[in-house]
Amino acid sequence: MPNYSELVQKLSSQLEIYDAQEATSLVNWLLEHHLGLRRVDMMHFLEEKDLPEKLFEDLDRLKAGEPIQYVLGKAPFYGREFLVNSSTLIPRNETEELVHLILKENKSSGLKILDIGTGTGCIPISLALELDHAEVYGLDISEEALEVAQKNAKLLHASVNFMKCDILEEHPPVEDLDILVSNPPYIPEKGKSEMHRNVLDFEPGLALFVPDQDPLLFYRVIAEKGKKLLKPGGKLYFEIHEEFGNEVTSLLGKLGYSEVRLLKDLNEKDRIVVGKWEAGS
Ligand SMILES: C[S@@+](CC[C@H](N)C(=O)[O-])C[C@H]1O[C@@H](n2cnc3c(N)ncnc32)[C@H](O)[C@@H]1O
């Protein structure tokens, strides 16, 4: 009878598109999901014939390059599990850092917050659950993404008002915000050639790409609209492409934001820009 690690080895060797360590951890993730067991529980008694058919179907999807979060329909974010599907971006670690920064810098009760381009709703739901009595809104152009966000809010017992809005064309129906946050599409189309197949083939283009000739499109429109959306002293938090730190920083300065800061992520890449809106700036 093969032991647990032989079985993992056998299954993970089929995931040729991943390196060995990554393939092993994906297989462990699948086994845990399908058997409801932790790795330590499985050490002695697992045989291939005991595994459910669905696990092998999922293994085939992994072989084809589909990210495991889509295969399992869920992804971890800031200590909670969020539903994901092909209409939503898979929440990233960098975005957890953005949420963490907002929480660290804003501790008052009753803050009014809007997240633009909400996807799974991971940002507003996390903020609503971590902050005291916050009034939180999230918008997206994609109805399918908003459906996922609504489900996540319900499952996680978070109170967030979601709305459909094309931020490039419409003005969101909220005002007097303490915090405006956005992780908008920010990858120039020309960057496609350098991207992994499992991002390109499976994640929604609507969530990722901006025209090559105007990579700051969303930042400019959101920061411009932010002047009306934010209350005096309100703050704008952007997640950014690592190559556009200086451009987004100077854009906010030009538009009249004060105390503009550019912050790095844990990988030492420029990742977050923050600005403050003062009345009459
Ligand atoms: C990079 S994803 C961020 C998703 C989520 N906030 C996160 O951090 O995981 C950008 C989101 O913006 C949405 N989006 C794209 N164009 C938009 C537009 N014109 N107006 C509003 N939302 C838009 C996409 O549907 C996508 O959900």
The ligand as a Tripos MOL2 file, in Angstrom:
@<TRIPOS>MOLECULE
LIG
   27    29     1     0     0
SMALL
NO_CHARGES

@<TRIPOS>ATOM
      1 C1         -7.8570   44.4740  -10.0810 C.3       1 LIG1
      2 S1         -9.5470   44.0190   -9.8810 S.3       1 LIG1
      3 C2         -9.7200   44.2600   -8.1120 C.3       1 LIG1
      4 C3        -10.7210   43.3400   -7.4610 C.3       1 LIG1
      5 C4        -10.7240   43.4080   -5.9270 C.3       1 LIG1
      6 N1        -10.9230   44.7420   -5.4440 N.3       1 LIG1
      7 C5         -9.4070   42.8680   -5.3860 C.2       1 LIG1
      8 O1         -8.5870   43.6630   -4.9230 O.co2     1 LIG1
      9 O2         -9.1970   41.6510   -5.4140 O.co2     1 LIG1
     10 C6        -10.3800   45.4190  -10.5990 C.3       1 LIG1
     11 C7        -11.9190   45.3940  -10.5640 C.3       1 LIG1
     12 O3        -12.3980   46.5680  -11.2470 O.3       1 LIG1
     13 C8        -13.5700   46.2430  -11.9670 C.3       1 LIG1
     14 N2        -13.7290   47.2220  -13.0530 N.ar      1 LIG1
     15 C9        -13.1390   47.2300  -14.2810 C.ar      1 LIG1
     16 N3        -13.5370   48.3030  -14.9860 N.ar      1 LIG1
     17 C10       -14.4010   48.9970  -14.1820 C.ar      1 LIG1
     18 C11       -15.1520   50.1910  -14.3550 C.ar      1 LIG1
     19 N4        -15.0930   50.8940  -15.4980 N.pl3     1 LIG1
     20 N5        -15.9420   50.6180  -13.3340 N.ar      1 LIG1
     21 C12       -16.0030   49.9050  -12.1800 C.ar      1 LIG1
     22 N6        -15.3120   48.7720  -11.9570 N.ar      1 LIG1
     23 C13       -14.5140   48.3170  -12.9450 C.ar      1 LIG1
     24 C14       -13.3350   44.8180  -12.4590 C.3       1 LIG1
     25 O4        -14.5600   44.1750  -12.7670 O.3       1 LIG1
     26 C15       -12.5850   44.2070  -11.2600 C.3       1 LIG1
     27 O5        -13.4950   43.5910  -10.3680 O.3       1 LIG1
@<TRIPOS>BOND
     1     1     2 1
     2     2     3 1
     3     2    10 1
     4     3     4 1
     5     4     5 1
     6     5     6 1
     7     5     7 1
     8     7     8 2
     9     7     9 1
    10    10    11 1
    11    11    12 1
    12    11    26 1
    13    12    13 1
    14    13    14 1
    15    13    24 1
    16    14    15 ar
    17    14    23 ar
    18    15    16 ar
    19    16    17 ar
    20    17    18 ar
    21    17    23 ar
    22    18    19 1
    23    18    20 ar
    24    20    21 ar
    25    21    22 ar
    26    22    23 ar
    27    24    25 1
    28    24    26 1
    29    26    27 1
@<TRIPOS>SUBSTRUCTURE
     1 LIG1         1 GROUP 0 **** ****
